[in-house]
Amino acid sequence: METVFSSYMKEHQFDVEKLRDHRLRGHFKERYEHRRNLVDWDYNFGVKDFSKTVHLQEYRTWRMNGIGFMTRLANGTIPNRTLGSYIPGK
């Protein structure tokens, strides 16, 4: 527990963009370079039939950069360190 809570401190390096890229590379594996096409495939053959309110442009933006919606007209410059954990899935 001590290791987890100490990782929230600012003296530990935390590059959220690098961590997200690493996670996406692990998810897409050898198809990483074609992820935009895969996002379109997922939308057309998975999401579109179940949710008529999700537009392709919004879905693509969310899948490519991880931002689901904008909350205000300001840019967040400080990442949330509590969401920076990683557990390998099966």
Secondary structure as GFF3:
##gff-version 3
##sequence-region A 1 90
A	DSSP	alpha_helix	2	6	.	.	.	ID=ss1
A	DSSP	alpha_helix	16	28	.	.	.	ID=ss2
A	DSSP	three_ten_helix	29	34	.	.	.	ID=ss3
A	DSSP	alpha_helix	35	42	.	.	.	ID=ss4
A	DSSP	pi_helix	43	47	.	.	.	ID=ss5
A	DSSP	alpha_helix	56	65	.	.	.	ID=ss6
A	DSSP	three_ten_helix	81	83	.	.	.	ID=ss7
###
